[in-house]
Structure formats: C-alpha cells, structure tokens
C-alpha cells in the first residue's frame, strides 16, 4: 500500500470514530437554527469542538462576531475548510448548512490528526451569513484567505454534482421621484413616479428577452404610492440580477440602470439606482481540486457527476473566495432530484439518515483532499496554474 493511501485510510477511520460526535453537532445546529449574523450558539459549539482537539481559535474575525478561524500548523501549503451554519427565516436548516458545518468540522479534525507535524497549515474557517449578507465576502476583503492555497467545502443538494454552477449576483434598488398632485384636480402638474417605475419594468422585460444563458433579472415593487387619489411622488423597485461572471454582472447592472434612466427621461421623473450590499462574485471551480475531491467522494460511496448543462442553481458568497484562491463547492445529494432546497422537506432531509451518510462521506472526502494538498506540493502548484488559466480565460 502506498503511503498516501494509508493516510486516506487513517482519515476514513478517524471520521468513522467521530461519527456520533459530528452528528451531535449537526443535530444541535438543526434543532436550534440561527439566522445570518446571529449564529452565536453555532459558533460557540464549533469553536469549542475545534479547540478541544488542539486548534488555535480566533473569534470575531473581519469584525463579524460569529466568524472564526481555527488554525493548526503554520506556513504553506495552507488548506482552508469552510464551515457554514446560518439558517433560513421560518424554514430552519432548509439549505443544510448544519451538514456543511459538521462535514467541515469532521474533515478538519481528521486531517489534523493524520497530518501531525507535516509542513503547512490547516484552517477551519467559520463563515456566517451565507443566506443574507455574505460573511465570506467580508472575510475575503479582510484578508482571511490571502495566504490560503485551497478553500474546500461541500453543500447538500438534490443532486450530487462535482462542482456548482453558481452565478454572480447583486440587488439593485431603483427609486423614482416625481411630483404629487390630485389625479383629477391638477393632473397636468403631476409626475407619476409609479408610472415611471412600471415603464422601467417594461424596458427590463425587453432586456430579459436577449439575456445570455446564466443571466437573469427579477424585479418587485417595494413602494408604489400612498393613496389612489394622490399621484405617487415616489416609487421604489428592487431588481435581483445574476450573470455567469462578475464582469457580465457589472454590464447587466449598467443595462438595468439604462432602462431606469430611459423611463425617467420619458416620464419627466428623476431616478436613483443603488447597489444594495456587495453582491456575490461568480464561482470559479478549480477542476484540479474538484476532480480530486470527486474521486475521493466516490471512494466513500457517493458518485458525483458534472452539473446538468444550462442549469444554474443560484449564487453564493463562496464565489468571492473562489476568485481569490483555488476552491471547490460540490453538491452532495441528501434527497431525491425532484425535490428542492429552501423547503420544509429539505430541512427534514438535513436531519435524516441520508443526510448523516452524506455528511460523513463528505467529511472523509474533504479530509482526504486536504491531506493530498498538504503532502503533494505538485498538486498545489497544479491547482494554482489552473486557477490562473481560468482567470485569464474569463477576461
């Protein structure tokens, strides 16, 4: 048996030994779901588990009270295992983040145990607020990933896919300002802000017809006036934008702003277009790493395939990590393909026997991948070469 296969077997054995401990963490998070930026109990539980096994833990990272970095070893190569643990309003862990946290924790504990004092460092990075706000965005901007060579995580899903086609995303607030008058008593002096907003929606509908694959605009009206006998002097809409790359998203945002400006010009209104938050970058999969992970996941009993062409499942703040360092974000199925996440059924699956099996297999595959990166400098070099090639091709 080659020495790296022996390391993999030791990692598998360690994960099997950790089974009850990891499932206790997953179920504790599931039973007490916490919303974005409010994951205090989850962060305490996860950091306590890591500290108990000798990780040096830093909390409050990037100014976020529920973010943390747990470190073992020093220097490079540096492998980061990413943990998510926020829940959804009213639905609890209907995105399965409790399983992401448990899988990342298990991988970190197993890899640390197997690697011992070998060169390099291992990080378990607690990333809050994926569902709303994007903790990884703030952490990336604060430099958390500056010395990282690979960022590894999994996500529960309805498919087992070797990588995730996640698009860039941002939300725009569009506010029209008009002039309020009585609609019959003084109509000639009014400027209908709501009519301007509706005209902007019409222009966006025309724009939508020519959007390329992976691009999308969805809008809602958040304010349309106060009463039917007053011409609205303010109307507000919000538009969610997605595109295949961050550059394409910027161009789409300019197009939507042009739609709004045209509607303002046509109606005599004034318009303000504002980006809400940072948005999320697109996800840049690193095939060198995702193929290695997929091989290990298969060895652990789950066979992942490439994603279905033309299917884009959403956006995530892992994108902002992936455009900085080599990264993976595979999906591991915990329910049938005809189901969907962000549903009560998916929340139940995140505490089911299948969810447990997927979490354990994912933890072992993540641990194996982390061990490979720490013990094979050539693999790290290949991942970085691939990263740079992809970045050049995107532009």
C-alpha positions in Angstrom: 0.0 0.0 0.0 1.3 3.4 -0.9 1.8 5.8 1.9 -0.8 8.3 0.8 -3.4 5.5 0.6 -2.5 4.7 4.2 -3.1 8.3 5.1 -6.5 8.2 3.4 -7.5 5.1 5.3 -6.4 6.7 8.6 -8.6 9.7 7.8 -11.6 7.4 7.0 -11.1 5.6 10.3 -11.0 8.9 12.2 -14.2 10.1 10.5 -15.9 6.8 11.5 -14.7 7.3 15.0 -16.1 10.9 15.0 -19.5 9.8 13.7 -21.5 10.3 16.8 -19.7 13.5 17.8 -20.3 15.0 14.3 -23.9 14.0 14.2 -24.5 15.5 17.6 -23.1 18.8 16.3 -25.3 18.6 13.1 -28.4 17.9 15.0 -27.8 20.5 17.7 -27.5 23.2 14.9 -30.6 21.8 13.2 -32.7 21.9 16.4 -31.7 25.5 17.2 -31.4 27.3 13.8 -29.9 30.8 13.9 -30.3 33.4 11.2 -27.5 35.2 9.4 -25.1 37.1 11.7 -27.0 35.7 14.7 -25.3 32.2 14.8 -23.8 32.7 18.3 -24.6 29.2 19.7 -23.4 27.5 16.5 -20.1 29.4 16.5 -19.6 28.6 20.2 -20.2 24.9 19.7 -17.9 24.7 16.6 -15.1 26.6 18.1 -15.3 24.6 21.3 -15.0 21.3 19.3 -12.0 22.6 17.4 -10.3 24.0 20.5 -10.8 20.6 22.2 -8.7 19.0 19.5 -5.9 21.5 19.7 -6.8 24.1 17.1 -5.9 27.7 17.9 -9.1 29.6 17.6 -9.6 33.3 16.7 -13.1 34.6 17.0 -14.8 37.8 15.8 -12.8 37.7 12.5 -13.3 40.5 10.0 -15.4 42.4 12.5 -18.1 39.7 12.5 -19.0 38.3 16.0 -19.9 34.9 14.6 -17.0 34.4 12.3 -13.9 32.5 13.3 -10.6 31.0 12.1 -9.2 27.8 13.8 -5.6 27.0 12.9 -3.4 24.0 13.2 0.2 24.2 12.0 1.9 27.1 10.3 3.0 28.3 6.9 2.3 26.8 3.5 0.8 24.9 1.9 -2.3 26.2 3.7 -5.6 24.4 3.2 -8.9 26.0 4.5 -12.0 24.0 5.2 -15.1 26.3 5.1 -18.0 25.9 7.5 -21.4 27.5 7.1 -24.1 27.4 9.8 -26.7 30.1 9.3 -30.4 29.1 8.7 -33.4 30.5 6.8 -36.2 32.5 8.3 -39.2 30.3 9.0 -37.6 27.2 7.4 -34.6 26.5 9.7 -31.8 24.5 8.0 -33.6 24.1 4.7 -30.3 24.7 3.0 -28.5 22.1 5.0 -25.8 24.4 6.5 -25.8 22.2 9.6 -24.3 19.5 7.5 -21.8 21.8 5.9 -20.6 22.7 9.4 -20.4 19.1 10.6 -18.6 17.9 7.4 -16.1 20.7 7.6 -15.5 20.1 11.3 -15.0 16.4 10.7 -12.6 17.0 7.9 -10.6 19.4 9.9 -10.3 17.1 13.0 -9.4 14.1 10.8 -6.9 15.9 8.7 -5.2 17.4 11.7 -4.9 14.1 13.3 -3.5 12.4 10.2 -1.1 15.2 9.2 0.5 15.6 12.6 3.5 17.9 12.3 3.9 17.8 8.5 4.7 21.1 6.8 2.0 23.6 6.3 -1.2 24.7 8.0 -4.8 23.7 8.2 -7.7 26.2 8.8 -11.3 25.6 9.8 -13.0 28.9 8.8 -16.4 29.7 10.2 -18.2 31.8 7.7 -21.5 33.3 8.8 -24.4 34.8 6.9 -24.3 33.0 3.5 -28.0 33.3 3.2 -28.1 37.1 3.7 -25.2 39.4 3.6 -22.3 37.2 2.7 -19.8 36.6 5.6 -17.2 35.2 3.1 -17.2 38.5 1.2 -16.3 40.5 4.3 -13.7 37.8 5.4 -12.1 37.7 1.9 -11.9 41.5 1.9 -10.3 41.4 5.3 -7.5 39.2 4.0 -8.6 35.9 5.7 -7.7 34.0 2.5 -4.6 35.9 1.5 -2.2 33.1 2.4 -4.6 30.2 1.6 -3.7 27.7 -1.2 -7.1 25.9 -1.4 -10.6 26.5 0.0 -12.7 23.4 0.4 -16.3 22.9 1.2 -19.4 20.9 0.2 -23.1 21.8 0.0 -26.0 19.5 0.5 -28.3 19.4 -2.5 -30.8 17.4 -4.6 -28.0 16.4 -7.0 -24.6 15.0 -6.4 -22.6 17.3 -8.7 -18.8 17.5 -8.8 -18.9 21.3 -9.0 -21.5 24.1 -8.7 -22.6 26.4 -11.5 -23.1 29.4 -9.2 -23.6 32.8 -10.8 -22.6 36.3 -9.8 -25.4 38.2 -8.0 -26.4 41.6 -6.9 -29.5 43.5 -6.0 -30.3 47.0 -7.2 -32.7 49.5 -5.6 -34.4 51.8 -8.2 -36.2 54.8 -6.8 -38.2 57.2 -9.0 -39.0 60.7 -7.8 -42.0 62.5 -9.2 -44.5 65.3 -8.2 -47.6 64.5 -6.1 -50.9 66.2 -7.2 -54.6 65.3 -7.3 -55.1 63.0 -10.2 -58.2 64.9 -11.5 -57.9 68.3 -9.8 -54.4 69.2 -11.1 -53.1 66.3 -13.4 -51.0 68.5 -15.7 -48.6 69.4 -12.9 -48.1 65.9 -11.7 -45.2 63.5 -12.4 -46.2 59.9 -11.7 -43.3 58.1 -10.2 -45.1 54.8 -10.2 -45.8 55.0 -13.9 -42.1 55.7 -14.5 -41.2 52.6 -12.4 -43.7 50.5 -14.4 -42.2 51.7 -17.6 -38.8 50.7 -16.3 -40.2 47.2 -15.7 -41.4 47.1 -19.3 -37.9 48.0 -20.6 -36.3 45.4 -18.3 -38.8 42.8 -19.8 -37.5 43.6 -23.3 -33.9 43.4 -22.0 -34.7 40.0 -20.5 -35.5 38.6 -23.9 -31.9 38.9 -25.1 -30.0 37.8 -22.0 -27.5 35.1 -22.4 -27.6 31.7 -20.6 -27.0 32.2 -16.8 -28.2 35.8 -16.8 -31.4 36.8 -15.1 -33.3 39.8 -13.8 -36.2 39.5 -11.4 -37.9 42.6 -10.0 -40.5 43.6 -7.4 -42.2 46.8 -6.4 -41.5 47.7 -2.8 -43.3 51.1 -2.8 -45.9 52.4 -5.2 -47.6 55.3 -3.5 -49.8 56.2 -0.6 -53.4 56.5 -1.9 -55.3 56.2 -5.1 -56.2 59.9 -5.1 -52.6 61.1 -5.0 -50.3 60.8 -7.9 -47.3 59.0 -6.4 -44.3 61.2 -6.0 -42.0 58.3 -5.0 -41.9 54.7 -6.3 -39.3 52.1 -5.5 -38.5 48.7 -7.0 -35.8 46.1 -6.4 -34.2 44.0 -9.0 -32.2 40.8 -8.4 -29.5 40.4 -11.1 -27.5 37.3 -11.9 -24.9 36.6 -14.6 -22.3 34.0 -15.4 -19.3 36.2 -14.4 -18.8 39.2 -12.2 -17.8 41.3 -15.3 -21.0 40.2 -17.1 -23.0 41.2 -13.9 -21.5 44.7 -14.0 -22.6 45.0 -17.6 -26.1 43.8 -16.8 -26.3 46.3 -13.9 -25.4 49.1 -16.4 -28.2 47.8 -18.7 -30.8 47.8 -16.0 -29.7 51.3 -14.9 -30.1 52.4 -18.6 -33.7 51.0 -18.6 -34.5 53.1 -15.5 -32.8 56.2 -16.8 -34.8 55.9 -20.1 -38.1 55.6 -18.2 -37.2 58.7 -16.2 -36.4 60.6 -19.3 -39.7 59.5 -20.9 -41.9 60.4 -17.9 -40.1 63.5 -16.5 -39.3 61.7 -13.3 -35.9 61.5 -11.7 -34.3 58.2 -10.8 -31.6 56.9 -8.4 -30.1 53.4 -8.9 -28.2 52.0 -6.0 -26.5 48.7 -5.4 -27.6 47.0 -2.2 -24.6 45.4 -0.5 -21.6 44.0 -2.2 -23.3 41.2 -4.0 -21.6 37.8 -4.7 -19.0 37.0 -7.3 -19.4 34.1 -9.6 -18.0 30.7 -8.5 -14.8 29.7 -10.3 -14.4 26.0 -9.9 -10.9 24.6 -9.8 -11.0 21.3 -11.8 -7.7 20.1 -10.4 -9.2 20.1 -6.9 -12.8 19.2 -7.8 -11.7 16.2 -9.7 -9.6 15.0 -6.8 -12.4 15.5 -4.4 -14.9 13.7 -6.7 -12.5 10.7 -6.8 -12.4 10.6 -3.0 -16.2 11.0 -2.7 -16.6 8.0 -5.0 -14.3 6.0 -2.8 -16.5 7.0 0.1 -19.6 5.7 -1.7 -21.1 8.7 -3.5 -20.7 9.2 -7.2 -20.9 12.8 -8.3 -21.4 13.8 -11.9 -20.8 17.1 -13.7 -23.7 19.5 -13.4 -26.6 19.4 -15.9 -25.7 21.9 -18.7 -27.7 25.1 -18.7 -28.9 24.6 -15.1 -27.9 27.4 -12.7 -28.9 26.8 -9.1 -28.2 30.2 -7.6 -25.4 32.3 -6.1 -23.2 32.1 -3.0 -20.5 34.1 -1.3 -18.1 31.2 -1.9 -17.7 33.0 -5.3 -15.8 35.8 -3.6 -13.3 33.2 -2.2 -13.0 31.3 -5.5 -11.9 34.3 -7.5 -9.0 34.8 -5.0 -7.8 31.2 -4.3 -8.4 27.7 -5.8 -11.7 26.5 -4.4 -14.3 23.7 -4.6 -18.1 23.7 -3.8 -19.5 20.4 -4.9 -23.1 19.4 -4.2 -23.9 16.1 -2.4 -27.4 14.9 -2.6 -29.4 14.3 0.6 -32.8 13.9 -1.1 -34.4 13.0 -4.5 -33.8 15.2 -7.5 -37.4 16.1 -7.9 -37.3 18.0 -4.5 -35.8 21.4 -3.9 -33.8 23.1 -1.2 -35.3 26.0 0.8 -38.3 23.8 1.6 -39.6 22.1 4.7 -38.8 18.7 3.1 -35.2 19.7 2.6 -34.9 20.9 6.2 -36.1 17.4 7.3 -33.6 15.8 5.0 -30.8 17.7 6.7 -31.5 15.7 9.9 -32.2 12.4 8.2 -30.2 9.2 7.9 -29.3 10.0 4.3 -28.2 13.5 5.4 -26.0 11.8 8.0 -24.4 9.4 5.5 -23.8 12.3 3.0 -22.2 14.4 5.8 -19.8 11.6 6.8 -18.8 10.7 3.3 -18.2 14.4 2.5 -16.1 14.8 5.6 -13.9 11.9 4.7 -13.5 13.1 1.1 -12.7 16.6 2.2 -10.2 15.3 4.7 -8.5 13.1 2.0 -8.3 16.1 -0.3 -6.8 18.3 2.4 -4.2 15.6 3.1 -3.3 15.4 -0.5 -2.8 19.1 -0.8 -0.6 19.2 2.3 1.5 16.2 1.3 1.8 16.8 -2.5 3.3 20.2 -3.3 2.9 19.5 -7.1 -0.9 19.3 -6.6 -0.9 22.7 -5.0 1.1 24.1 -8.0 -1.2 22.5 -10.5 -4.2 24.0 -8.7 -2.7 27.4 -8.8 -1.7 27.0 -12.5 -5.3 26.0 -13.3 -6.6 29.0 -11.3 -4.5 31.4 -13.2 -5.5 29.9 -16.6 -9.2 30.2 -15.7 -8.8 33.8 -14.6 -7.2 34.7 -17.9 -9.9 33.0 -19.9 -12.6 34.8 -18.1 -11.3 38.1 -19.3 
